[in-house]
């Protein structure tokens, strides 16, 4: 095979190459292994200059991730739009609001961070969320789905890990509307005989 090592052989005193027989007798597995080793610097440089139309990526834990991605999610009456950008793990809600101030309850914050824990990308992405409608629980559930969809779009190989934690499952249950002639969705007015 055409390998760079073939050109850097040092001849012995006899004038013969010392590794000539060893290189000729390499197994096909060794050749395949050498062909599969990719230098990430060379790979990213070639991709940057020869394929500028492709989105920017980076390697994390041996997997290729997009540097930027987005996702939408809904829960009850709440909707969320998440944009994840490679960064240091900052989470901002509706502009500059910290997510700890937005969701003071611990389990709402755990909801949003769960997709990052499942995929092993905690502290790798900055998250910018826009949430509307509903209450705190619905908004955190919508944000969780939006973040999970953004991570799935950034690396489709993480689908099974997100699916294990039911992060990609959209909860479509809605609040039942008030009906005419009733006090609420189910509740009726008090009935008296006379």
Backbone as CSV, one residue per row, in Angstrom:
resi,resn,N_x,N_y,N_z,CA_x,CA_y,CA_z,C_x,C_y,C_z
1,UNK,0.821,-1.200,0.000,0.000,0.000,0.000,0.859,1.255,0.000
2,UNK,0.261,2.326,-0.449,0.956,3.609,-0.495,0.889,4.244,0.881
3,UNK,1.950,4.088,1.662,2.024,4.664,2.997,3.254,5.544,3.107
4,UNK,3.140,6.548,3.926,4.237,7.483,4.112,5.440,6.807,4.754
5,UNK,5.188,5.778,5.585,6.284,5.100,6.269,7.229,4.410,5.284
6,UNK,6.729,4.024,4.104,7.575,3.346,3.120,8.718,4.240,2.635
7,UNK,8.539,5.532,2.673,9.539,6.460,2.164,10.580,6.847,3.211
8,UNK,10.345,6.465,4.471,11.276,6.839,5.514,12.037,5.639,6.069
9,UNK,12.216,4.612,5.278,12.972,3.448,5.708,14.466,3.771,5.685
10,UNK,15.162,3.273,6.676,16.612,3.470,6.739,17.280,2.179,6.284
11,UNK,18.130,2.241,5.239,18.776,1.000,4.775,19.836,0.528,5.755
12,UNK,20.022,-0.796,5.815,21.065,-1.393,6.652,22.415,-1.212,5.971
13,UNK,23.470,-1.763,6.624,24.796,-1.695,6.027,24.852,-2.479,4.715
14,UNK,23.999,-3.508,4.609,24.004,-4.328,3.400,23.426,-3.566,2.213
15,UNK,22.758,-2.464,2.482,22.112,-1.718,1.414,20.668,-2.137,1.224
16,UNK,20.249,-3.142,2.023,18.858,-3.590,1.932,18.030,-2.887,2.998
17,UNK,16.770,-2.761,2.724,15.866,-2.132,3.690,15.544,-3.108,4.805
18,UNK,15.549,-2.639,6.042,15.326,-3.529,7.174,13.858,-3.920,7.313
19,UNK,12.959,-3.014,6.996,11.539,-3.274,7.194,10.834,-3.698,5.928
20,UNK,11.603,-4.004,4.878,10.984,-4.314,3.602,10.080,-5.534,3.702
21,UNK,10.574,-6.572,4.359,9.792,-7.794,4.473,8.625,-7.602,5.444
22,UNK,8.850,-6.823,6.503,7.786,-6.607,7.477,6.622,-5.841,6.867
23,UNK,6.910,-4.831,6.085,5.842,-4.026,5.483,5.092,-4.833,4.444
24,UNK,5.829,-5.661,3.702,5.169,-6.478,2.679,4.252,-7.510,3.309
25,UNK,4.555,-7.946,4.534,3.766,-8.999,5.154,2.740,-8.475,6.162
26,UNK,2.420,-7.203,6.102,1.416,-6.676,7.038,0.058,-7.260,6.711
27,UNK,-0.701,-7.467,7.752,-2.047,-8.007,7.574,-2.965,-6.944,6.990
28,UNK,-4.025,-7.395,6.406,-5.000,-6.442,5.853,-5.676,-5.650,6.970
29,UNK,-5.722,-6.228,8.188,-6.321,-5.521,9.313,-5.491,-4.302,9.682
30,UNK,-4.178,-4.439,9.660,-3.309,-3.308,9.985,-3.475,-2.181,8.976
31,UNK,-3.609,-2.547,7.709,-3.796,-1.543,6.664,-5.135,-0.840,6.850
32,UNK,-6.182,-1.624,7.167,-7.494,-1.029,7.404,-7.467,-0.121,8.622
33,UNK,-6.752,-0.536,9.667,-6.654,0.273,10.869,-5.948,1.587,10.589
34,UNK,-4.872,1.546,9.814,-4.141,2.763,9.477,-4.987,3.682,8.596
35,UNK,-5.815,3.105,7.752,-6.654,3.914,6.869,-7.783,4.596,7.634
36,UNK,-8.237,3.991,8.741,-9.351,4.551,9.499,-8.936,5.632,10.487
37,UNK,-7.644,5.736,10.810,-7.182,6.760,11.739,-7.190,8.104,11.016
38,UNK,-7.957,9.041,11.566,-8.105,10.353,10.938,-7.583,11.409,11.893
39,UNK,-6.717,12.257,11.395,-6.234,13.375,12.188,-7.316,14.453,12.163
40,UNK,-7.874,14.834,13.320,-8.984,15.794,13.315,-8.589,17.171,12.776
41,UNK,-7.341,17.562,12.952,-6.908,18.871,12.450,-6.913,18.882,10.924
42,UNK,-6.347,17.839,10.333,-6.316,17.747,8.873,-7.727,17.608,8.328
43,UNK,-8.533,16.787,8.989,-9.910,16.562,8.551,-10.719,17.858,8.566
44,UNK,-10.613,18.623,9.663,-11.381,19.877,9.751,-10.872,20.923,8.766
45,UNK,-9.563,20.962,8.502,-9.009,21.919,7.543,-9.475,21.607,6.129
46,UNK,-9.422,20.331,5.756,-9.902,19.936,4.426,-11.373,20.271,4.282
47,UNK,-12.146,19.977,5.312,-13.587,20.251,5.258,-13.865,21.752,5.182
48,UNK,-13.081,22.536,5.903,-13.298,23.986,5.934,-13.053,24.618,4.570
49,UNK,-11.988,24.213,3.896,-11.616,24.871,2.647,-12.199,24.221,1.397
50,UNK,-12.450,22.922,1.447,-12.953,22.239,0.258,-14.456,21.992,0.289
51,UNK,-15.069,22.051,1.486,-16.513,21.900,1.592,-17.087,22.997,2.484
52,UNK,-16.994,24.275,2.060,-17.503,25.351,2.925,-19.022,25.352,3.043
53,UNK,-19.713,24.620,2.160,-21.170,24.569,2.221,-21.676,23.733,3.396
54,UNK,-20.849,22.826,3.943,-21.266,22.005,5.066,-21.212,22.806,6.365
55,UNK,-22.124,22.522,7.300,-22.099,23.253,8.578,-20.864,22.888,9.398
56,UNK,-20.446,23.811,10.265,-19.260,23.600,11.094,-19.537,22.521,12.137
57,UNK,-18.543,21.674,12.379,-18.677,20.591,13.352,-17.456,20.551,14.264
58,UNK,-17.572,19.780,15.334,-16.447,19.538,16.228,-16.569,18.129,16.773
59,UNK,-15.462,17.591,17.280,-15.448,16.245,17.844,-15.549,16.321,19.357
60,UNK,-16.440,15.484,19.917,-16.587,15.390,21.372,-16.837,13.923,21.712
61,UNK,-15.993,13.349,22.548,-16.073,11.935,22.928,-16.111,11.015,21.712
62,UNK,-15.344,11.358,20.689,-15.254,10.520,19.507,-16.431,10.625,18.554
63,UNK,-17.339,11.562,18.790,-18.489,11.745,17.918,-18.454,13.146,17.329
64,UNK,-19.015,13.279,16.142,-19.032,14.564,15.457,-20.346,15.284,15.757
65,UNK,-20.250,16.514,16.251,-21.416,17.314,16.627,-21.407,18.614,15.830
66,UNK,-22.586,19.111,15.483,-22.696,20.427,14.860,-22.407,21.494,15.906
67,UNK,-21.790,22.598,15.488,-21.485,23.665,16.448,-22.729,24.469,16.803
68,UNK,-23.753,24.400,15.962,-24.983,25.150,16.245,-26.171,24.344,15.747
69,UNK,-27.253,24.351,16.541,-28.457,23.623,16.172,-29.646,24.250,16.891
70,UNK,-30.844,23.896,16.449,-32.038,24.444,17.093,-33.142,23.404,17.114
71,UNK,-34.108,23.617,18.025,-35.229,22.696,18.147,-36.432,23.394,18.753
72,UNK,-37.617,22.849,18.475,-38.871,23.381,19.008,-39.514,22.313,19.877
73,UNK,-40.240,22.753,20.899,-40.938,21.811,21.760,-42.196,22.422,22.334
74,UNK,-43.155,21.559,22.672,-44.406,22.009,23.286,-44.728,21.107,24.464
75,UNK,-45.457,21.653,25.418,-45.950,20.886,26.569,-47.113,21.661,27.140
76,UNK,-48.274,21.020,27.260,-49.511,21.680,27.687,-49.752,22.909,26.811
77,UNK,-49.840,24.085,27.397,-50.064,25.302,26.593,-48.778,26.073,26.332
78,UNK,-47.649,25.513,26.705,-46.366,26.207,26.571,-45.636,25.766,25.305
79,UNK,-44.891,26.699,24.721,-44.031,26.394,23.578,-42.631,26.901,23.878
80,UNK,-41.631,26.238,23.305,-40.244,26.637,23.531,-39.456,26.482,22.246
81,UNK,-38.517,27.378,22.061,-37.576,27.326,20.937,-36.183,27.392,21.539
82,UNK,-35.360,26.394,21.244,-34.010,26.316,21.809,-32.976,26.410,20.702
83,UNK,-31.964,27.233,20.924,-30.803,27.317,20.045,-29.595,26.928,20.893
84,UNK,-28.887,25.881,20.443,-27.684,25.475,21.163,-26.476,25.832,20.309
85,UNK,-25.479,26.444,20.966,-24.254,26.879,20.315,-23.097,26.356,21.147
86,UNK,-22.037,25.914,20.490,-20.889,25.411,21.234,-20.368,26.501,22.167
87,UNK,-20.203,26.146,23.426,-19.791,27.135,24.416,-19.382,26.467,25.709
88,UNK,-19.800,27.077,26.839,-19.332,26.609,28.142,-20.455,26.113,29.049
89,UNK,-21.693,26.031,28.566,-22.783,25.500,29.379,-23.702,26.545,29.964
90,UNK,-23.694,27.757,29.438,-24.566,28.823,29.928,-25.974,28.600,29.377
91,UNK,-26.997,28.792,30.226,-28.393,28.657,29.783,-29.101,29.980,30.046
92,UNK,-29.571,30.612,28.980,-30.289,31.893,29.078,-31.718,31.689,28.590
93,UNK,-32.663,32.358,29.260,-34.081,32.218,28.921,-34.641,33.592,28.563
94,UNK,-35.336,33.671,27.438,-35.994,34.907,26.988,-35.055,36.110,27.062
95,UNK,-33.926,35.997,26.437,-32.963,37.106,26.443,-31.840,36.828,27.420
96,UNK,-31.789,37.598,28.494,-30.669,37.508,29.433,-31.037,36.902,30.781
97,UNK,-32.250,36.362,30.933,-32.672,35.821,32.222,-32.006,34.468,32.474
98,UNK,-31.463,34.288,33.673,-30.852,33.010,34.049,-31.944,31.970,34.266
99,UNK,-31.639,30.719,33.917,-32.685,29.709,34.045,-32.954,29.330,35.499
100,UNK,-32.010,29.602,36.408,-32.259,29.364,37.842,-33.271,30.359,38.399
101,UNK,-33.260,31.576,37.851,-34.239,32.575,38.281,-35.598,32.309,37.651
102,UNK,-35.596,31.780,36.450,-36.853,31.512,35.745,-37.597,30.334,36.374
103,UNK,-36.863,29.266,36.708,-37.456,28.078,37.306,-36.839,27.852,38.681
104,UNK,-37.445,28.395,39.732,-36.861,28.230,41.067,-36.969,26.803,41.595
105,UNK,-37.903,26.008,41.063,-38.040,24.628,41.523,-36.966,23.746,40.873
106,UNK,-36.347,22.925,41.706,-35.207,22.127,41.276,-35.572,21.156,40.159
107,UNK,-36.730,20.495,40.262,-37.057,19.463,39.273,-37.344,20.055,37.905
108,UNK,-37.746,21.329,37.832,-37.903,21.983,36.529,-36.542,22.210,35.871
109,UNK,-35.541,22.556,36.667,-34.188,22.758,36.124,-33.563,21.429,35.706
110,UNK,-33.858,20.370,36.454,-33.351,19.035,36.097,-33.938,18.598,34.760
111,UNK,-35.226,18.934,34.532,-35.872,18.606,33.250,-35.070,19.150,32.074
112,UNK,-34.640,20.387,32.173,-33.951,21.039,31.062,-32.541,20.467,30.870
113,UNK,-31.886,20.088,31.962,-30.514,19.583,31.884,-30.425,18.096,31.556
114,UNK,-31.531,17.372,31.639,-31.501,15.924,31.436,-30.965,15.500,30.067
115,UNK,-31.368,16.147,28.939,-30.814,15.718,27.648,-29.293,15.833,27.571
116,UNK,-28.722,16.847,28.221,-27.267,17.010,28.215,-26.589,15.891,29.008
117,UNK,-27.192,15.488,30.120,-26.623,14.400,30.924,-26.666,13.084,30.156
118,UNK,-27.775,12.826,29.458,-27.922,11.569,28.727,-26.941,11.459,27.564
119,UNK,-26.673,12.584,26.900,-25.781,12.566,25.737,-24.323,12.829,26.099
120,UNK,-24.047,13.192,27.340,-22.671,13.457,27.754,-22.135,14.784,27.249
121,UNK,-23.017,15.744,26.999,-22.602,17.048,26.473,-22.818,18.168,27.478
122,UNK,-22.852,17.854,28.764,-23.024,18.888,29.771,-21.807,19.812,29.768
123,UNK,-22.043,21.101,29.670,-20.965,22.079,29.635,-20.323,22.257,28.279
124,UNK,-20.870,21.632,27.245,-20.305,21.739,25.895,-21.038,22.799,25.082
125,UNK,-22.337,22.933,25.317,-23.173,23.869,24.552,-23.711,24.980,25.436
126,UNK,-23.813,26.190,24.859,-24.600,27.266,25.454,-26.013,27.145,24.912
127,UNK,-27.016,27.402,25.755,-28.415,27.249,25.359,-29.114,28.596,25.461
128,UNK,-29.822,28.945,24.402,-30.634,30.160,24.387,-32.074,29.740,24.136
129,UNK,-32.910,29.927,25.170,-34.303,29.475,25.118,-35.252,30.658,24.986
130,UNK,-36.322,30.443,24.222,-37.439,31.384,24.197,-38.681,30.573,24.527
131,UNK,-39.303,30.885,25.670,-40.486,30.134,26.100,-41.675,31.084,26.189
132,UNK,-42.846,30.561,25.830,-44.079,31.352,25.878,-45.215,30.467,26.348
133,UNK,-46.206,31.079,26.998,-47.440,30.394,27.370,-47.263,29.410,28.514
134,UNK,-48.395,28.990,29.072,-48.385,27.974,30.118,-47.769,28.440,31.416
135,UNK,-47.493,27.486,32.287,-46.877,27.771,33.571,-45.444,27.277,33.606
136,UNK,-44.895,27.253,34.803,-43.481,26.877,34.955,-43.233,25.432,34.545
137,UNK,-44.117,24.518,34.944,-43.935,23.107,34.609,-44.055,22.839,33.119
138,UNK,-45.056,23.459,32.485,-45.225,23.286,31.046,-44.068,23.874,30.260
139,UNK,-43.578,25.028,30.706,-42.457,25.667,30.010,-41.178,24.846,30.140
140,UNK,-40.940,24.267,31.320,-39.729,23.454,31.477,-39.831,22.173,30.651
141,UNK,-41.020,21.589,30.561,-41.201,20.406,29.726,-41.022,20.712,28.249
142,UNK,-41.521,21.874,27.817,-41.351,22.286,26.421,-39.881,22.573,26.125
143,UNK,-39.183,23.200,27.076,-37.759,23.495,26.891,-36.945,22.213,26.823
144,UNK,-37.309,21.224,27.626,-36.615,19.925,27.602,-36.753,19.261,26.242
145,UNK,-37.952,19.267,25.686,-38.167,18.673,24.374,-37.413,19.448,23.293
146,UNK,-37.408,20.781,23.392,-36.704,21.603,22.403,-35.199,21.351,22.444
147,UNK,-34.626,21.254,23.641,-33.186,20.992,23.782,-32.852,19.591,23.263
148,UNK,-33.698,18.607,23.562,-33.449,17.238,23.095,-33.500,17.171,21.568
149,UNK,-34.438,17.874,20.962,-34.524,17.874,19.498,-33.334,18.593,18.878
150,UNK,-32.856,19.644,19.533,-31.677,20.347,19.029,-30.439,19.457,19.107
151,UNK,-30.281,18.720,20.201,-29.149,17.795,20.329,-29.246,16.665,19.312
152,UNK,-30.458,16.186,19.066,-30.646,15.124,18.070,-30.309,15.621,16.673
153,UNK,-30.639,16.883,16.402,-30.300,17.459,15.098,-28.796,17.677,14.987
154,UNK,-28.136,17.989,16.110,-26.682,18.203,16.106,-25.923,16.901,15.903
155,UNK,-26.459,15.790,16.415,-25.812,14.484,16.252,-26.881,13.399,16.287
156,UNK,-27.323,12.919,15.128,-28.369,11.886,15.104,-27.975,10.574,15.788
157,UNK,-26.687,10.364,16.031,-26.249,9.131,16.685,-26.671,9.063,18.150
158,UNK,-27.072,10.184,18.744,-27.466,10.190,20.156,-28.951,9.873,20.339
159,UNK,-29.625,9.429,19.298,-31.062,9.172,19.361,-31.427,8.162,20.442
160,UNK,-30.704,7.056,20.498,-31.048,6.005,21.457,-30.880,6.463,22.897
161,UNK,-29.842,7.239,23.162,-29.621,7.741,24.523,-30.722,8.712,24.939
162,UNK,-31.156,9.559,24.020,-32.248,10.483,24.328,-33.567,9.729,24.485
163,UNK,-33.734,8.682,23.702,-34.973,7.908,23.759,-35.072,7.129,25.070
164,UNK,-33.922,6.724,25.632,-33.930,6.001,26.908,-34.546,6.839,28.015
165,UNK,-34.249,8.126,28.024,-34.790,9.010,29.044,-36.108,9.637,28.646
166,UNK,-36.716,9.178,27.548,-37.994,9.688,27.042,-37.935,11.186,26.765
167,UNK,-36.757,11.672,26.355,-36.612,13.101,26.089,-37.218,13.509,24.751
168,UNK,-37.263,12.590,23.797,-37.811,12.924,22.479,-39.306,12.647,22.389
169,UNK,-39.900,12.172,23.475,-41.322,11.854,23.490,-42.115,13.131,23.753
170,UNK,-42.976,13.494,22.819,-43.782,14.705,22.987,-45.062,14.352,23.728
171,UNK,-45.297,15.018,24.847,-46.508,14.805,25.626,-47.604,15.684,25.030
172,UNK,-48.550,15.069,24.335,-49.561,15.842,23.600,-50.818,16.118,24.418
173,UNK,-50.825,15.729,25.690,-52.023,15.974,26.499,-52.256,17.477,26.659
174,UNK,-53.503,17.871,26.547,-53.863,19.282,26.659,-54.937,19.459,27.725
175,UNK,-55.030,20.662,28.225,-56.076,20.986,29.180,-57.402,21.020,28.440
176,UNK,-58.407,20.404,29.020,-59.720,20.365,28.385,-60.400,21.720,28.537
177,UNK,-60.970,22.214,27.476,-61.573,23.547,27.498,-62.901,23.544,28.254
178,UNK,-63.264,24.710,28.715,-64.564,24.890,29.366,-65.664,24.726,28.323
179,UNK,-66.727,24.032,28.715,-67.842,23.798,27.809,-68.978,24.777,28.107
180,UNK,-69.713,25.159,27.088,-70.872,26.031,27.340,-71.938,25.288,28.160
181,UNK,-72.541,25.999,29.103,-73.548,25.387,29.965,-72.960,24.678,31.155
182,UNK,-71.649,24.769,31.326,-70.987,24.142,32.475,-70.072,25.159,33.144
183,UNK,-69.722,24.903,34.400,-68.854,25.810,35.138,-67.405,25.665,34.700
184,UNK,-67.025,24.484,34.239,-65.671,24.227,33.768,-65.705,23.177,32.678
185,UNK,-64.590,22.453,32.509,-64.554,21.406,31.487,-65.517,20.278,31.851
186,UNK,-65.522,19.882,33.112,-66.400,18.793,33.576,-67.411,19.269,34.607
187,UNK,-67.012,20.235,35.411,-67.842,20.675,36.536,-69.130,21.332,36.032
188,UNK,-70.183,20.966,36.684,-71.480,21.582,36.341,-71.893,22.586,37.401
189,UNK,-72.961,23.301,37.123,-73.495,24.225,38.112,-74.275,23.424,39.157
190,UNK,-74.380,23.965,40.369,-75.141,23.215,41.394,-76.610,23.079,40.948
191,UNK,-77.127,21.871,41.133,-78.482,21.608,40.668,-79.398,21.579,41.867
192,UNK,-80.496,22.288,41.762,-81.525,22.227,42.814,-82.837,21.822,42.165
193,UNK,-83.602,21.083,42.905,-84.840,20.569,42.352,-85.828,21.688,42.095
194,UNK,-85.905,22.666,43.012,-86.871,23.773,42.848,-86.156,25.090,42.912
